[in-house]
Amino acid sequence: MRDPKPIAGGRALLFERLVDDDPQSQEVEARPFRALDTRALRESVRRELSRLLNTRCHVPVRLLAGAERGVTNYGLPDFSSLSSLSGDDCKRLGALVAGAVAAFEPRLGGVRVEAKRAEAAHDRTVYLRIEAVLETGLVPEPVSFRVRVKTKTGEAEVDEDGTE
């Protein structure tokens, strides 16, 4: 038996493999979608980070610290009490994000999160930069994502940082 051919990318997530790109078509489906090239893998990770950071878990912050993470506490706890103007609160949010990413995005290793507080008093946004190593099929590569978290609404916008 031959060894599997290495790919420059990574395996597609289960739900990505189950998506039907053309549900109206009655024709025979194309070959099953199993792997992503590096660009598509990075985009897949960005989408998953967005889902993760926009999901709230029911466990309060004080109980989440040190708790094992799993399906029942997926996402971030409610952080609406944190102030975007407080450096300490921004660091707390960064630590929450780092813990969630490390627990729920196995394609990223060595996760680090840098948090910057809002400069203006009217700005209710915390700016995060997630840095990690993307586990690809051939060579792990560094990646970073910019995240804007609106503390008033809890909405997180995730963009890949193209500064690598």
C-alpha positions in Angstrom: 0.0 0.0 0.0 1.3 3.4 -0.9 1.7 6.3 1.6 -0.9 9.1 1.2 0.3 11.9 -1.1 1.1 15.0 0.9 -0.8 18.1 0.1 0.0 21.8 0.4 -3.0 22.6 2.5 -5.1 20.6 4.8 -8.2 18.4 5.2 -11.6 20.0 4.8 -13.8 20.1 7.9 -16.7 17.6 8.0 -19.4 20.2 7.4 -17.4 21.7 4.5 -17.2 18.3 2.9 -21.0 17.8 3.3 -21.9 21.1 1.6 -23.7 20.8 -1.7 -22.6 23.7 -3.9 -25.4 23.2 -6.3 -28.4 21.6 -4.6 -30.7 22.3 -7.6 -28.7 20.1 -9.9 -29.9 16.6 -10.5 -26.6 15.6 -12.2 -24.1 13.3 -10.7 -22.1 15.0 -8.0 -18.4 15.8 -8.6 -15.7 14.0 -6.8 -16.1 14.4 -3.1 -14.5 17.5 -1.6 -11.8 16.3 0.9 -8.9 18.7 0.9 -8.2 22.5 0.9 -5.3 24.3 -0.7 -3.4 26.6 1.7 -5.4 29.7 0.7 -8.7 27.9 1.2 -7.5 26.4 4.5 -6.7 29.9 5.8 -10.2 31.1 4.7 -11.8 28.0 6.4 -9.9 28.8 9.7 -11.1 32.5 9.4 -14.7 31.4 9.0 -14.4 29.0 12.0 -12.9 31.8 14.1 -15.7 34.1 13.2 -18.3 31.4 14.2 -16.4 30.7 17.5 -16.0 34.3 18.5 -19.6 35.2 17.7 -21.0 32.3 19.8 -21.8 32.8 23.5 -21.5 30.0 26.0 -23.7 29.9 29.1 -20.8 29.4 31.5 -19.8 32.6 33.4 -16.2 33.9 33.0 -15.4 33.1 36.7 -16.4 29.5 36.3 -14.7 29.1 32.9 -11.2 29.7 34.1 -9.5 26.4 34.4 -12.5 24.4 33.2 -12.2 21.8 30.6 -13.6 23.1 27.3 -16.1 21.0 25.3 -19.3 21.1 23.3 -21.3 22.4 26.3 -19.2 25.5 26.7 -18.3 26.3 23.1 -17.8 29.9 22.3 -17.0 32.9 24.5 -18.8 33.8 27.8 -20.8 37.0 27.9 -18.2 39.8 28.1 -20.6 42.7 27.9 -19.5 43.9 31.3 -16.0 44.5 30.1 -15.0 48.0 29.1 -13.3 48.7 25.8 -11.4 51.6 27.5 -9.9 49.5 30.2 -6.5 47.9 29.5 -7.2 45.2 32.1 -10.6 44.3 30.5 -9.0 44.2 27.1 -6.4 41.7 28.4 -9.1 39.6 30.0 -11.0 39.5 26.6 -7.7 38.6 24.9 -7.2 35.7 27.3 -10.8 34.5 26.8 -10.3 34.5 23.0 -6.9 32.7 23.3 -8.4 30.0 25.4 -11.4 29.5 23.1 -9.2 29.4 20.0 -6.7 27.0 21.5 -9.6 24.7 22.7 -11.8 24.8 19.5 -9.6 25.4 16.5 -7.2 22.4 16.4 -5.7 23.5 13.1 -4.0 26.4 14.9 -1.1 25.8 17.3 0.9 28.2 19.5 -2.0 30.6 19.8 -1.2 34.1 21.0 -3.7 37.0 21.3 -2.7 40.7 21.5 -5.4 43.1 22.7 -5.5 46.8 22.1 -8.1 49.0 23.8 -10.1 51.7 22.1 -8.4 55.1 21.8 -11.5 57.2 21.8 -14.1 57.3 24.6 -17.0 56.8 22.2 -15.4 53.8 20.5 -16.7 50.6 22.1 -14.4 48.3 20.1 -11.5 46.1 21.3 -8.9 45.3 18.6 -7.3 41.9 18.8 -4.6 40.2 16.8 -4.6 36.4 16.8 -1.2 34.9 15.9 -0.7 31.2 15.5 0.9 28.4 13.5 -1.4 26.9 10.9 -1.0 23.1 10.7 -0.9 22.4 7.0 -0.2 19.1 5.2 3.4 19.9 4.4 4.9 22.7 6.4 3.2 24.6 9.3 3.1 28.3 8.5 2.5 31.4 10.7 -0.8 33.1 10.3 -2.5 36.1 12.0 -6.0 37.4 12.1 -7.3 40.8 13.0 -10.4 40.8 15.1 -12.6 43.8 15.9 -14.9 43.1 18.9 -17.8 45.5 19.5 -18.2 45.2 23.2 -21.6 46.8 23.2 -23.1 44.2 20.8 -20.6 41.4 21.3 -20.1 41.1 17.5 -16.7 40.0 16.3 -15.4 40.6 12.8 -12.5 38.4 11.8 -10.2 39.2 8.9 -7.0 37.5 7.9 -4.0 39.8 8.4 -2.0 39.8 5.2 1.1 41.2 6.8 3.0 37.9 7.0 
